[in-house]
Amino acid sequence: MPTIANFPRKLPLLSLMLSLMFHFSVGAQISQDSLSTGHLLDAAEEYWPARADTIKQNFFQQIKHMPVNDAKGFVSIGGSLREGYEIFDNYLWGVDKRDDDGYLLHRLLLHTDFRWNSSFRIFSEIENSLVIGRNGGPRPVQDENKLAINQVFAEYSAKPSKNTGIKIRLGKQALSYGIGTLLDVRDANVRLSFAGGKLIINHNKTRVDAFFMKAIKNNQGFLDDEVNHSQKIAGVWMTRPMSKGFLNKIDAYYIHTSRKDSYFEQVKGNESRNTVGASIWSSFENVSGYTEADFQWGRFNNKHIVAWKVVQAVFYKAESIKFKPVISVHFAVSSGDQNPEDGKVQTFSPLYPKAIFYGYIDNAGSSNIMVIHEKLETTLTPKLKLTLGYYNYWRESNSDGVYFANGSLLFSSSNREKKLAEMYDLNLSFTANDHFSVQLISSHARRAGFLKLHPVSTGNISYTGIRTNIFF
């Protein structure tokens, strides 16, 4: 049974990965503190330096940098407000209760970043998330959290050399890495965070994060979230930008997770899972791409875990054509369980991904899946963009089921068909400035072989949504 006592056994591997990643780093200087990050999905990673044009600043610019401690530090206040409307026809292929008139989603995030000096910092963020008018009430975990402390941590920074910086964070915080397939800010209506410690090392342009945490269990009430002692995570994640050649960035990582009461098609119980992987970003003239490969091993009850995932994306940007279209093809395949009697658990676990990765509706996760996604992005005006997407989904193994985005089981395997569905989506986005944007989203997912034959699936999915985002 995986317990916190198992984690020290992983420390030698974590230390080795940390040493190799740190030794690998060579290159340019650390980014200057005078550079502003702007608004980010994880507000804890934002940095707002003092501006020269203090007289011209409006209120929202002024609260981003308020000097303290004789200007040795500063306080930054900000947040985001997201209001949305969604309407589904046959949510989750007809499994959920019918909702003919849709519902409203509300989320407010407020944060304070207190930096006493260059060494000491306290960051805090609160969240208010609500759903209004949905048949069946809030969906578990993702829709409602009336009031919660999403993040609160203390950070100590040191600079042992000119090119090296070290940070230690202790408290409640987010994990956000890569493109969101393994560890990311869960950007559903309710955010996910973790409690524990994180060590961040910046050497030249290379960043290495080592973390040891437990997941937070989100409850729907007021300040009632709690540490989920049954879900633990530890790992090392290295990211390094490249300045020469066609390679733009390289990531390498090792993650250990320990969970009780995990549930897959073939097995339910306690798992201790290791994930090792790497990803690269590359570009040459108008063509760019992203590649990721992951391998997982460990124990699930008395069975061995052997799972994998591969992702490939290619983008072509036609700069000389009107509307500057970007055409892309995305391919992803993750393993499913081949044989329930062979003593192996082969279903890939997405760990803690972003809420929805393959499209705008949560009809398929990244366990036991093969996805091909073609996309066309056009810039109609500098502020208005139109994106069209087409998806095809298959099961990787016809002996395994269909899973949610978070890795939990949606449909058990009831037939031998592999093709699940195809989906079309449209996203029209208007970005007025750094503070305000609007998205109109429409999707239609059509059932194929497996879902047509499944006794629980009753119909195709149609979705329409609109979201307004305000950042301050």
C-alpha positions as CSV (number, residue, x, y, z in Angstrom):
1,M,0.0,0.0,0.0
2,P,1.5,3.4,-1.0
3,T,2.0,5.7,2.0
4,I,4.1,8.7,2.8
5,A,6.8,6.4,4.0
6,N,7.3,5.2,0.4
7,F,8.4,8.6,-0.7
8,P,11.9,8.7,0.9
9,R,12.7,5.6,-1.2
10,K,12.2,7.8,-4.3
11,L,14.6,10.6,-3.0
12,P,17.8,9.1,-4.5
13,L,16.2,9.1,-7.9
14,L,14.9,12.6,-7.4
15,S,18.4,13.7,-6.3
16,L,20.0,12.1,-9.3
17,M,17.5,13.8,-11.7
18,L,18.1,17.1,-10.0
19,S,21.9,16.8,-10.2
20,L,21.8,15.8,-13.9
21,M,19.4,18.6,-14.8
22,F,21.4,21.2,-12.9
23,H,24.7,20.1,-14.5
24,F,23.1,20.2,-17.9
25,S,22.4,24.0,-17.7
26,V,24.7,26.3,-19.6
27,G,24.0,29.5,-21.5
28,A,22.8,33.1,-21.1
29,Q,22.1,35.2,-18.1
30,I,19.0,35.1,-15.8
31,S,16.2,37.3,-16.9
32,Q,16.4,40.8,-15.5
33,D,14.0,41.8,-12.7
34,S,13.0,44.9,-14.7
35,L,10.9,42.7,-17.0
36,S,7.2,42.4,-16.4
37,T,5.5,39.1,-16.9
38,G,2.0,40.5,-17.5
39,H,-1.1,38.5,-16.5
40,L,-0.5,34.8,-16.2
41,L,-2.8,31.8,-15.7
42,D,-1.0,31.1,-12.4
43,A,-0.8,34.6,-10.8
44,A,1.9,33.3,-8.4
45,E,4.3,33.4,-11.3
46,E,3.6,37.0,-12.2
47,Y,6.2,39.8,-11.5
48,W,5.4,43.5,-11.7
49,P,8.4,45.8,-11.4
50,A,8.2,49.5,-10.9
51,R,7.4,51.6,-13.9
52,A,9.0,54.9,-15.0
53,D,5.7,56.6,-16.0
54,T,4.1,56.6,-12.5
55,I,2.2,59.8,-13.3
56,K,0.4,58.3,-16.2
57,Q,-0.6,55.1,-14.5
58,N,-4.3,54.3,-13.8
59,F,-5.5,52.7,-10.6
60,F,-5.1,49.1,-11.8
61,Q,-1.5,49.8,-12.8
62,Q,-0.7,51.5,-9.5
63,I,-1.8,48.5,-7.4
64,K,0.6,46.2,-9.3
65,H,3.6,47.8,-7.6
66,M,3.2,49.6,-4.3
67,P,6.6,50.1,-2.6
68,V,7.2,49.0,1.0
69,N,10.3,48.7,3.2
70,D,11.9,51.9,1.9
71,A,11.3,50.7,-1.7
72,K,13.3,47.5,-1.1
73,G,10.1,45.5,-1.7
74,F,6.6,46.0,-3.0
75,V,3.0,44.8,-2.7
76,S,1.1,43.7,-5.8
77,I,-2.7,43.2,-5.8
78,G,-4.7,41.7,-8.6
79,G,-7.1,39.1,-9.8
80,S,-9.4,37.8,-12.5
81,L,-13.2,37.6,-13.0
82,R,-14.6,35.0,-15.3
83,E,-18.3,34.9,-16.1
84,G,-19.7,32.3,-18.5
85,Y,-22.8,30.7,-19.9
86,E,-23.0,27.1,-21.1
87,I,-25.7,24.9,-22.6
88,F,-25.3,21.2,-23.4
89,D,-27.4,18.8,-25.4
90,N,-26.7,15.3,-24.2
91,Y,-23.9,16.1,-21.8
92,L,-21.5,13.2,-21.5
93,W,-23.3,11.4,-24.4
94,G,-26.6,11.6,-22.5
95,V,-25.4,10.2,-19.2
96,D,-26.1,13.4,-17.2
97,K,-29.5,15.0,-16.6
98,R,-30.9,17.0,-19.5
99,D,-30.5,20.8,-19.2
100,D,-32.5,22.7,-21.9
101,D,-31.8,26.3,-20.9
102,G,-28.2,26.1,-19.8
103,Y,-26.5,27.6,-16.7
104,L,-24.2,30.3,-15.5
105,L,-20.6,29.9,-14.3
106,H,-18.9,32.5,-12.1
107,R,-15.3,32.6,-10.8
108,L,-13.5,35.3,-9.0
109,L,-9.8,35.1,-8.0
110,L,-8.1,37.7,-5.9
111,H,-4.5,37.7,-4.9
112,T,-1.9,39.7,-2.9
113,D,1.8,39.3,-3.5
114,F,3.8,40.8,-0.6
115,R,7.6,41.1,-1.3
116,W,9.4,42.5,1.7
117,N,12.7,42.5,-0.1
118,S,14.5,40.5,-2.8
119,S,14.7,37.5,-0.4
120,F,11.3,37.2,1.4
121,R,7.8,36.9,-0.1
122,I,4.3,35.9,0.9
123,F,1.7,35.1,-1.8
124,S,-2.0,34.5,-1.1
125,E,-5.0,33.9,-3.4
126,I,-8.7,33.4,-2.7
127,E,-11.3,31.9,-4.9
128,N,-15.1,32.2,-5.2
129,S,-16.6,29.8,-7.8
130,L,-20.4,29.3,-8.4
131,V,-22.8,27.6,-10.8
132,I,-26.3,28.9,-11.2
133,G,-29.3,27.2,-12.8
134,R,-27.8,23.9,-13.7
135,N,-30.1,20.8,-13.6
136,G,-28.7,18.4,-11.1
137,G,-26.7,21.1,-9.3
138,P,-22.9,21.5,-9.4
139,R,-20.8,18.7,-11.0
140,P,-18.5,17.2,-8.4
141,V,-15.2,19.0,-7.8
142,Q,-15.2,21.2,-11.0
143,D,-18.1,23.6,-10.6
144,E,-18.5,25.1,-7.2
145,N,-16.4,26.3,-4.3
146,K,-18.1,29.2,-2.5
147,L,-14.9,30.4,-0.8
148,A,-11.5,28.9,-0.6
149,I,-7.9,29.9,-0.1
150,N,-6.5,28.7,-3.4
151,Q,-2.9,29.5,-2.7
152,V,-0.9,30.8,0.3
153,F,2.8,30.2,0.6
154,A,6.0,31.8,1.9
155,E,9.0,32.0,-0.3
156,Y,12.7,32.6,0.5
157,S,15.1,33.5,-2.3
158,A,18.9,33.5,-2.4
159,K,21.4,34.2,-5.1
160,P,24.6,32.1,-4.4
161,S,26.2,33.3,-7.6
162,K,25.7,35.8,-10.4
163,N,24.0,33.3,-12.7
164,T,22.2,31.2,-10.1
165,G,19.1,31.8,-8.0
166,I,17.4,29.5,-5.5
167,K,13.8,29.8,-4.1
168,I,12.1,27.7,-1.4
169,R,8.3,27.8,-1.3
170,L,6.3,26.3,1.6
171,G,2.5,26.2,1.7
172,K,-0.5,25.8,-0.6
173,Q,0.4,26.3,-4.2
174,A,-0.2,25.3,-7.8
175,L,1.8,22.9,-10.1
176,S,1.9,24.1,-13.7
177,Y,4.3,22.6,-16.2
178,G,4.6,21.8,-19.9
179,I,1.5,22.1,-22.1
180,G,-0.9,20.8,-19.5
181,T,-1.1,17.1,-20.2
182,L,0.4,16.0,-16.8
183,L,0.6,18.9,-14.3
184,D,-1.2,22.1,-14.8
185,V,-3.5,24.7,-13.3
186,R,-6.9,23.0,-13.5
187,D,-8.7,25.7,-15.3
188,A,-12.2,24.4,-14.7
189,N,-14.5,26.7,-12.7
190,V,-12.7,25.4,-9.5
191,R,-8.9,25.5,-9.3
192,L,-6.8,22.7,-7.9
193,S,-3.8,23.3,-5.6
194,F,-1.3,21.3,-3.5
195,A,0.1,21.6,0.0
196,G,3.8,21.1,0.6
197,G,7.2,22.4,-0.5
198,K,8.9,23.4,-3.7
199,L,12.6,24.1,-4.5
200,I,13.2,26.2,-7.6
201,I,16.7,26.6,-9.0
202,N,17.4,29.0,-11.9
203,H,20.9,28.7,-13.4
204,N,21.4,30.9,-16.5
205,K,18.2,30.1,-18.5
206,T,17.6,26.7,-17.1
207,R,14.9,26.2,-14.4
208,V,14.7,23.1,-12.2
209,D,11.8,22.6,-9.8
210,A,11.7,19.9,-7.2
211,F,8.5,19.4,-5.2
212,F,7.0,17.2,-2.5
213,M,3.2,17.8,-1.9
214,K,-0.2,16.4,-1.2
215,A,-3.3,17.3,-3.2
216,I,-6.0,19.5,-1.9
217,K,-9.6,18.1,-1.7
218,N,-12.0,20.8,-2.9
219,N,-15.3,21.0,-1.1
220,Q,-18.2,23.2,-2.1
221,G,-18.7,25.3,1.1
222,F,-17.0,28.2,2.7
223,L,-13.3,27.7,3.7
224,D,-13.8,23.9,4.0
225,D,-11.1,22.6,1.6
226,E,-8.8,20.1,3.2
227,V,-5.5,18.3,2.5
228,N,-6.1,15.0,0.7
229,H,-3.8,12.7,2.6
230,S,-4.5,9.8,0.2
231,Q,-3.0,11.7,-2.8
232,K,0.7,12.5,-2.7
233,I,3.1,13.7,-5.4
234,A,6.8,14.4,-5.6
235,G,9.0,15.1,-8.6
236,V,11.6,17.1,-10.5
237,W,10.9,19.1,-13.6
238,M,13.6,20.8,-15.7
239,T,12.9,23.3,-18.5
240,R,15.6,24.9,-20.6
241,P,15.1,27.4,-23.5
242,M,17.5,27.0,-26.4
243,S,18.9,30.0,-28.3
244,K,20.4,28.4,-31.3
245,G,19.3,26.0,-34.0
246,F,15.8,24.6,-34.6
247,L,15.3,23.6,-31.0
248,N,13.4,26.2,-28.9
249,K,13.0,24.5,-25.5
250,I,13.6,21.1,-23.8
251,D,11.7,19.8,-20.8
252,A,12.6,16.6,-18.8
253,Y,10.9,15.3,-15.7
254,Y,10.3,12.6,-13.2
255,I,7.1,12.4,-11.1
256,H,6.1,10.0,-8.4
257,T,2.4,9.8,-7.3
258,S,0.8,7.8,-4.6
259,R,-3.0,7.4,-4.6
260,K,-5.5,5.4,-2.6
261,D,-8.8,4.2,-4.2
262,S,-7.8,4.8,-7.8
263,Y,-10.3,3.3,-10.3
264,F,-9.6,2.0,-13.8
265,E,-11.5,-0.4,-16.0
266,Q,-9.6,-3.5,-14.8
267,V,-8.6,-2.6,-11.3
268,K,-9.5,-0.5,-8.2
269,G,-7.3,0.1,-5.2
270,N,-4.0,1.7,-4.2
271,E,-1.4,2.7,-6.7
272,S,2.2,3.9,-6.6
273,R,3.1,5.3,-10.0
274,N,6.3,6.8,-11.5
275,T,6.3,8.9,-14.6
276,V,9.4,9.9,-16.6
277,G,9.3,11.9,-19.8
278,A,10.6,14.6,-22.0
279,S,9.3,17.1,-24.4
280,I,10.8,19.4,-27.0
281,W,9.6,22.6,-28.9
282,S,11.2,23.2,-32.3
283,S,10.8,25.6,-35.2
284,F,12.3,26.2,-38.7
285,E,11.1,29.2,-40.7
286,N,7.3,29.0,-40.8
287,V,7.0,25.5,-39.4
288,S,7.1,24.7,-35.6
289,G,6.3,21.6,-33.6
290,Y,6.0,20.0,-30.2
291,T,6.9,16.4,-29.2
292,E,6.4,14.6,-25.9
293,A,7.0,11.0,-24.8
294,D,6.1,9.6,-21.3
295,F,6.6,6.2,-19.7
296,Q,5.0,5.0,-16.4
297,W,5.8,2.2,-14.1
298,G,5.0,1.1,-10.5
299,R,2.5,-1.0,-8.5
300,F,-1.3,-1.1,-8.5
301,N,-2.3,-3.4,-5.7
302,N,-0.4,-6.6,-6.6
303,K,-0.1,-5.7,-10.3
304,H,2.7,-4.0,-12.2
305,I,2.1,-0.7,-14.0
306,V,3.5,-0.4,-17.5
307,A,2.0,2.5,-19.4
308,W,3.0,5.2,-22.0
309,K,2.0,8.2,-24.0
310,V,3.3,10.0,-27.2
311,V,2.2,13.4,-28.4
312,Q,3.2,15.2,-31.7
313,A,2.0,18.5,-33.0
314,V,3.1,20.4,-36.2
315,F,2.2,24.0,-37.0
316,Y,2.5,25.9,-40.2
317,K,2.1,29.7,-40.2
318,A,1.3,31.4,-43.5
319,E,2.5,34.9,-42.8
320,S,2.0,36.1,-46.4
321,I,-1.7,35.1,-46.7
322,K,-4.5,37.3,-45.6
323,F,-5.7,36.7,-42.0
324,K,-2.3,34.9,-41.4
325,P,-3.7,31.4,-41.0
326,V,-2.0,28.9,-38.8
327,I,-2.7,25.3,-39.8
328,S,-1.8,22.5,-37.3
329,V,-2.1,18.8,-36.9
330,H,-2.0,17.3,-33.4
331,F,-1.6,13.6,-32.7
332,A,-1.7,11.9,-29.3
333,V,-1.9,8.3,-28.2
334,S,-1.9,6.9,-24.7
335,S,-1.9,3.3,-23.6
336,G,-4.9,1.3,-22.4
337,D,-5.0,-2.1,-20.6
338,Q,-4.7,-5.0,-23.1
339,N,-5.5,-7.9,-20.9
340,P,-7.1,-7.9,-17.4
341,E,-5.6,-11.3,-16.6
342,D,-1.9,-10.6,-17.4
343,G,-0.9,-9.1,-14.1
344,K,-0.2,-5.6,-15.6
345,V,-2.1,-2.3,-15.4
346,Q,-1.4,-0.6,-18.8
347,T,-3.8,2.3,-18.6
348,F,-1.9,5.6,-18.8
349,S,-2.7,8.1,-16.0
350,P,-2.8,11.8,-16.9
351,L,-2.0,12.7,-13.2
352,Y,-3.3,16.2,-12.7
353,P,-3.9,17.8,-16.1
354,K,-5.7,20.9,-17.1
355,A,-9.5,20.5,-17.0
356,I,-10.1,19.9,-20.7
357,F,-7.3,19.3,-23.2
358,Y,-8.8,17.6,-26.2
359,G,-11.4,20.2,-27.3
360,Y,-13.9,22.4,-25.3
361,I,-16.2,19.6,-24.0
362,D,-15.0,16.9,-21.6
363,N,-16.0,13.9,-23.7
364,A,-12.7,12.1,-23.7
365,G,-9.6,12.2,-21.5
366,S,-6.0,11.2,-22.1
367,S,-6.2,7.6,-20.9
368,N,-6.6,4.7,-23.4
369,I,-7.1,7.2,-26.2
370,M,-5.8,8.0,-29.7
371,V,-6.6,11.5,-31.0
372,I,-6.0,13.2,-34.3
373,H,-6.8,16.9,-34.3
374,E,-6.6,19.3,-37.2
375,K,-6.9,23.0,-36.5
376,L,-7.1,26.3,-38.4
377,E,-6.4,29.6,-36.6
378,T,-7.0,32.9,-38.3
379,T,-6.5,36.5,-37.3
380,L,-9.5,38.4,-38.7
381,T,-8.4,41.7,-37.1
382,P,-5.6,42.4,-34.5
383,K,-8.2,41.8,-31.8
384,L,-10.5,39.2,-33.3
385,K,-9.4,35.6,-33.9
386,L,-11.3,32.6,-35.3
387,T,-10.2,29.0,-34.6
388,L,-11.8,25.9,-36.2
389,G,-11.0,22.4,-35.0
390,Y,-11.8,18.8,-36.2
391,Y,-11.1,15.8,-33.9
392,N,-11.2,12.1,-34.3
393,Y,-11.1,9.8,-31.2
394,W,-10.3,6.1,-30.9
395,R,-9.6,3.8,-27.9
396,E,-6.0,2.6,-28.0
397,S,-7.1,-0.8,-26.5
398,N,-10.6,-2.3,-27.1
399,S,-10.3,-4.2,-23.8
400,D,-10.2,-0.9,-21.8
401,G,-12.8,1.8,-21.2
402,V,-13.3,5.5,-21.8
403,Y,-12.0,8.0,-19.3
404,F,-12.7,11.6,-18.1
405,A,-10.0,14.2,-18.5
406,N,-8.9,13.6,-14.9
407,G,-8.4,9.9,-15.5
408,S,-11.5,8.6,-13.8
409,L,-13.6,6.0,-15.6
410,L,-16.5,7.2,-17.8
411,F,-17.6,4.1,-19.7
412,S,-16.6,0.5,-19.2
413,S,-15.7,-1.5,-22.3
414,S,-18.9,-3.1,-23.6
415,N,-17.9,-4.0,-27.2
416,R,-14.8,-4.4,-29.4
417,E,-15.2,-1.2,-31.5
418,K,-12.3,1.2,-31.2
419,K,-13.7,4.4,-32.9
420,L,-15.3,6.6,-30.3
421,A,-16.4,9.9,-31.9
422,E,-15.6,12.8,-34.1
423,M,-16.0,16.4,-33.1
424,Y,-16.0,19.9,-34.6
425,D,-15.5,23.1,-32.7
426,L,-15.4,26.8,-33.3
427,N,-13.9,29.4,-31.1
428,L,-14.3,33.2,-31.8
429,S,-12.3,35.3,-29.4
430,F,-12.1,39.0,-29.0
431,T,-9.3,40.5,-26.9
432,A,-9.8,44.2,-26.3
433,N,-6.6,44.6,-24.3
434,D,-4.6,43.0,-21.5
435,H,-7.6,43.3,-19.2
436,F,-10.6,42.2,-21.1
437,S,-11.5,39.3,-23.5
438,V,-14.6,37.4,-24.7
439,Q,-14.9,33.9,-26.1
440,L,-17.7,32.3,-28.1
441,I,-17.4,28.6,-28.3
442,S,-19.5,26.0,-30.2
443,S,-18.9,22.3,-30.5
444,H,-20.6,19.2,-31.8
445,A,-19.4,15.7,-31.1
446,R,-20.9,12.8,-33.1
447,R,-20.8,9.2,-31.8
448,A,-19.0,6.4,-33.7
449,G,-18.8,2.6,-33.3
450,F,-18.1,2.1,-29.6
451,L,-20.4,4.8,-28.3
452,K,-23.2,3.9,-30.7
453,L,-23.2,0.3,-29.4
454,H,-22.7,1.3,-25.7
455,P,-26.0,0.8,-23.7
456,V,-25.5,3.9,-21.5
457,S,-24.6,6.4,-24.3
458,T,-27.9,7.8,-25.8
459,G,-26.9,10.6,-28.2
460,N,-24.5,13.1,-29.7
461,I,-23.2,16.1,-27.8
462,S,-23.8,19.7,-28.8
463,Y,-22.4,22.6,-26.8
464,T,-22.5,26.4,-26.9
465,G,-20.7,28.7,-24.4
466,I,-19.7,32.3,-24.0
467,R,-17.0,33.5,-21.5
468,T,-15.9,36.9,-20.5
469,N,-12.5,37.4,-18.8
470,I,-11.4,40.4,-16.8
471,F,-7.9,40.7,-15.5
472,F,-6.7,43.4,-13.1
